[in-house]
Amino acid sequence: MTYTITFNELRKIKDMLPHGSMQRIAEDLGISTDTVRNYFGADNYDNGGSSAGIHVEQGPDGGLVVLDDTAILDKARELLNV
């Protein structure tokens, strides 16, 4: 099942995360930190980062992001107690 969120909403969640959260999410999920960063809009595939199952469609509010898997988003929300 997919989940749709605006790019700006996804970036807002990323910006609210405390320092070190990308590493913690990566460790908890057994993935690279760059993959977590890519999920939140980065574009780094050189150091083991991979696509995180997101698809961006241009539009208002930064466009829509369709997530194939919400595990990273769920961990981020857990860290924020949201």
C-alpha positions in Angstrom: 0.0 0.0 0.0 1.3 3.5 -0.9 1.1 6.6 1.2 1.0 10.2 -0.3 2.4 13.2 1.4 3.4 16.6 0.1 7.2 17.2 -0.4 6.9 20.2 2.0 5.3 18.1 4.7 8.0 15.5 4.4 10.8 18.1 4.6 9.1 19.7 7.6 9.2 16.4 9.4 12.9 16.0 8.4 13.7 19.5 9.7 12.0 18.8 13.0 14.2 15.7 13.7 16.9 16.2 16.4 20.6 15.9 15.4 21.6 12.3 14.8 18.2 11.1 13.8 19.2 10.0 10.3 21.8 7.7 11.8 19.5 6.4 14.4 16.7 5.6 11.9 19.3 3.9 9.6 20.6 1.8 12.4 17.1 0.8 13.6 16.0 -0.2 10.1 19.4 -1.7 9.0 19.9 0.6 6.1 22.4 3.2 5.1 22.2 6.8 6.4 22.3 8.0 2.9 19.2 6.0 2.0 17.4 7.7 4.9 18.6 11.1 3.7 17.5 10.3 0.1 14.0 9.4 1.5 13.8 13.0 2.8 14.8 14.6 -0.5 18.6 14.2 -0.8 20.2 12.8 -3.9 23.3 10.8 -2.8 23.9 7.4 -4.3 27.7 7.3 -4.2 28.3 6.1 -0.6 25.9 3.2 -0.5 22.7 5.2 -0.5 19.9 3.8 -2.5 16.5 4.8 -3.7 14.0 4.7 -0.8 10.9 3.9 -2.7 9.7 7.4 -3.2 8.2 9.0 -6.3 7.9 12.7 -6.6 5.2 14.4 -8.8 5.7 18.1 -9.4 2.9 20.4 -8.1 1.9 22.9 -5.4 3.4 22.7 -1.9 6.5 21.1 -3.3 4.6 18.5 -5.2 3.4 15.1 -4.0 5.6 12.3 -2.8 4.2 8.8 -3.1 5.9 6.5 -0.6 6.1 2.7 -1.4 7.1 2.0 2.2 6.5 4.2 5.3 9.0 2.5 7.6 11.4 5.5 7.5 8.5 8.0 8.0 7.1 5.9 10.8 10.5 5.9 12.6 10.8 9.6 12.1 7.3 10.2 13.6 8.2 7.9 16.4 11.3 10.0 17.3 9.1 13.1 17.2 6.3 11.5 19.2 3.9 12.5 16.5 
